[in-house]
Amino acid sequence: MRESDETGAGGAVAGRLPRTRAEWEARLDRLVRENRFTIAVFFPLNGIVLLLASAEGLLPAPLAFNGLLILLGTLVMRSPLFVGVLPITGRRAAAGVGALALYAYGIEYVGVNTGVPYGEFFYGVDLGPTVAGVPLGLPVFFIPLVMNSYLLCLLLLGDRAARAPVRLLSVIAAVLAMDLVLDPGAVALGFWVYPEGGAFYGVPLSNYAGWVLSATVAVVALDWGYDRRALGARLDSCEFLLDDLVSFVILWGGINAWFGNWVPVGLAALFGLGLLRTERFDVPQGGLWGDRDRDRQSE
């Protein structure tokens, strides 16, 4: 009797698990939608506290710049983007993202060992497991920067995004602007170190030349892999698709403000204004973004 009860309970649990890709997508979609504030606001604010406490020597060794915690927090903040594009990620898009991940590992390996194309640097803190000196989670850090820029430009450009030169140049410029926010904050924290320093808050200009190259490769790969019209339709139906960019603005804007890197802070604020212009976020009485989410679900 006991065995049959346990079997029945196990079967009930299994019955509640999604069985198809569409069911998994719907389950993940609902999970992210119901936790938007926690993911997009609480996690980056918590990240600011933990990272600054680590940099200031206020946390004990097991917690200070813990690579697994950094990777886990990044994955959580990236989850709206990952879940948002999942339904439109077919074989071609997956191939493009896979090729881009391989490129990220390759160019980073070359960069760490030769200083080309970003300039001579080394990692100052643990960013999780590594392979040949390159963090295993590198694509999680790199690819979303390009994807967020791509999606934001599609929204802001409107019909002009149909013109490939305008689209690609705009996204490359946005990616470069995001790195102008990211790198000074990361260098201030000690994530990576440029031994010879640099002209822009300790970051050499060669780094940004390298990012122009990598951004170009990344944008071409994503433009080839994803159907732009499908992305546009998904942007219309998925209100949380740019929440990862919200996290980016909060996290790196806050960290740069702590260290007095005011140009990166200003650039982060511009990204925030761009997000506000998309009119995808509000603060209703029912909770952050809650009324808009319910309106979209009712449609």
LINDA-V594047 format. One record per residue. RES is the residue in three letters. PSI is psi as a letter, one per 20 degrees, with the letter a starting at -180 (* if undefined). OMEGA is omega in whole degrees, -180 to 180 (none if undefined). BURIAL is # if it has 9 or more other ideal C-beta (glycine too) atoms within 8 Angstrom, else .. Layout:
res:psi:omega:burial
RES:PSI:OMEGA:BURIAL
RES:PSI:OMEGA:BURIAL
This chain:
res:psi:omega:burial
MET:g:179:.
ARG:g:-179:.
GLU:g:-179:.
SER:h:178:.
ASP:g:-180:.
GLU:h:178:.
THR:g:179:.
GLY:h:179:.
ALA:g:178:.
GLY:h:178:.
GLY:h:179:.
ALA:g:178:.
VAL:g:180:.
ALA:h:-180:.
GLY:h:180:.
ARG:i:-180:.
LEU:q:176:.
PRO:q:-178:.
ARG:h:-178:.
THR:r:178:.
ARG:g:-179:.
ALA:h:179:.
GLU:h:176:#
TRP:g:179:#
GLU:g:180:#
ALA:g:179:#
ARG:g:180:#
LEU:h:178:#
ASP:g:180:#
ARG:g:-180:.
LEU:g:179:#
VAL:g:-177:#
ARG:h:-177:#
GLU:i:-178:.
ASN:k:-175:.
ARG:g:-177:#
PHE:g:180:#
THR:g:-176:.
ILE:g:-170:#
ALA:i:-176:#
VAL:g:-176:#
PHE:g:-177:.
PHE:g:177:#
PRO:h:176:#
LEU:g:176:#
ASN:h:178:#
GLY:g:178:#
ILE:g:-178:#
VAL:g:-176:.
LEU:g:-179:#
LEU:g:179:#
LEU:h:176:#
ALA:h:176:#
SER:g:-178:#
ALA:h:-178:#
GLU:j:178:.
GLY:k:-177:.
LEU:i:180:.
LEU:q:176:.
PRO:r:-174:.
ALA:g:-178:.
PRO:h:-177:.
LEU:h:-177:#
ALA:p:-180:#
PHE:l:178:#
ASN:o:-174:#
GLY:h:-179:#
LEU:h:177:.
LEU:h:178:#
ILE:g:-179:#
LEU:g:179:#
LEU:g:179:.
GLY:h:178:#
THR:g:179:#
LEU:g:179:#
VAL:g:-179:#
MET:h:178:#
ARG:i:-171:#
SER:h:177:#
PRO:h:179:#
LEU:g:-179:#
PHE:g:-179:.
VAL:h:-178:#
GLY:h:-178:#
VAL:i:-177:#
LEU:g:-177:#
PRO:h:-179:.
ILE:j:178:#
THR:n:176:#
GLY:a:-176:.
ARG:g:-179:.
ARG:g:179:.
ALA:g:178:#
ALA:h:178:#
ALA:g:178:#
GLY:g:179:#
VAL:h:178:#
GLY:g:178:.
ALA:h:180:#
LEU:h:177:#
ALA:g:178:#
LEU:g:177:.
TYR:g:-179:#
ALA:g:178:#
TYR:g:-176:#
GLY:g:-177:.
ILE:h:178:#
GLU:h:178:#
TYR:g:178:#
VAL:g:-179:#
GLY:g:-179:#
VAL:h:-173:#
ASN:h:-177:.
THR:i:-175:.
GLY:j:179:.
VAL:p:7:.
PRO:j:-170:#
TYR:i:-172:#
GLY:r:-177:#
GLU:p:179:.
PHE:r:172:#
PHE:q:180:.
TYR:p:-178:#
GLY:i:179:.
VAL:r:179:#
ASP:p:177:.
LEU:k:179:#
GLY:a:-179:#
PRO:q:-179:.
THR:q:173:#
VAL:o:-179:.
ALA:k:178:.
GLY:j:-180:.
VAL:p:179:#
PRO:p:-180:#
LEU:h:-179:.
GLY:j:-176:#
LEU:g:179:#
PRO:h:178:#
VAL:h:178:#
PHE:h:-169:#
PHE:g:-172:#
ILE:g:179:#
PRO:h:176:#
LEU:g:-180:#
VAL:g:-178:#
MET:g:178:#
ASN:g:178:#
SER:g:-180:#
TYR:g:-178:#
LEU:g:180:#
LEU:g:180:#
CYS:h:176:#
LEU:g:-180:#
LEU:g:-174:#
LEU:h:-178:#
LEU:h:-179:#
GLY:c:-178:.
ASP:h:-180:.
ARG:h:180:.
ALA:i:178:#
ALA:h:179:.
ARG:o:-174:.
ALA:g:-180:.
PRO:g:179:.
VAL:g:-178:#
ARG:g:-175:#
LEU:g:-180:#
LEU:h:179:.
SER:g:-179:#
VAL:g:178:#
ILE:g:178:#
ALA:h:179:.
ALA:g:177:#
VAL:g:179:#
LEU:g:178:#
ALA:h:178:#
MET:h:179:#
ASP:h:174:#
LEU:h:174:#
VAL:g:-173:#
LEU:g:-170:#
ASP:g:178:#
PRO:h:178:#
GLY:g:180:#
ALA:h:178:#
VAL:h:178:#
ALA:h:177:#
LEU:h:-176:#
GLY:j:177:#
PHE:g:173:#
TRP:q:-171:#
VAL:p:171:#
TYR:o:-173:#
PRO:h:-178:.
GLU:j:179:.
GLY:a:-179:.
GLY:r:-174:#
ALA:h:-175:.
PHE:n:-180:#
TYR:l:177:#
GLY:j:-179:#
VAL:p:-180:#
PRO:q:180:#
LEU:h:177:#
SER:h:178:#
ASN:g:-177:#
TYR:h:173:#
ALA:g:176:#
GLY:h:179:#
TRP:h:175:#
VAL:g:177:#
LEU:g:-177:#
SER:h:178:#
ALA:h:179:#
THR:g:178:#
VAL:g:-176:#
ALA:g:-178:#
VAL:g:178:#
VAL:g:-180:#
ALA:g:-180:#
LEU:h:179:#
ASP:h:177:#
TRP:h:-172:.
GLY:h:-174:#
TYR:q:173:#
ASP:o:-175:.
ARG:h:180:#
ARG:h:177:.
ALA:h:176:#
LEU:g:178:#
GLY:g:179:#
ALA:h:179:.
ARG:h:175:#
LEU:h:179:#
ASP:h:-174:.
SER:i:-175:.
CYS:o:-173:#
GLU:i:-176:#
PHE:j:-171:#
LEU:h:180:#
LEU:j:-179:#
ASP:h:177:#
ASP:h:177:#
LEU:h:173:#
VAL:g:178:#
SER:g:-180:#
PHE:g:-179:#
VAL:g:-179:#
ILE:g:-175:#
LEU:g:-173:#
TRP:h:172:#
GLY:g:179:#
GLY:g:-179:#
ILE:g:178:#
ASN:h:178:#
ALA:g:179:#
TRP:g:-177:.
PHE:j:178:#
GLY:k:177:.
ASN:n:-166:#
TRP:h:176:.
VAL:g:174:#
PRO:h:177:#
VAL:g:179:#
GLY:h:178:.
LEU:h:177:#
ALA:g:178:#
ALA:h:177:#
LEU:h:175:#
PHE:h:177:#
GLY:g:177:#
LEU:h:176:.
GLY:g:178:#
LEU:g:178:#
LEU:h:-179:.
ARG:h:178:.
THR:i:177:#
GLU:k:179:.
ARG:i:-174:.
PHE:q:173:#
ASP:r:180:.
VAL:m:-178:.
PRO:r:179:#
GLN:h:-179:.
GLY:j:180:.
GLY:q:-176:.
LEU:o:177:.
TRP:j:-172:#
GLY:g:-177:#
ASP:g:-180:#
ARG:g:178:#
ASP:g:-179:#
ARG:h:179:#
ASP:g:-179:.
ARG:h:-180:#
GLN:h:-179:.
SER:h:178:.
GLU:*:none:.
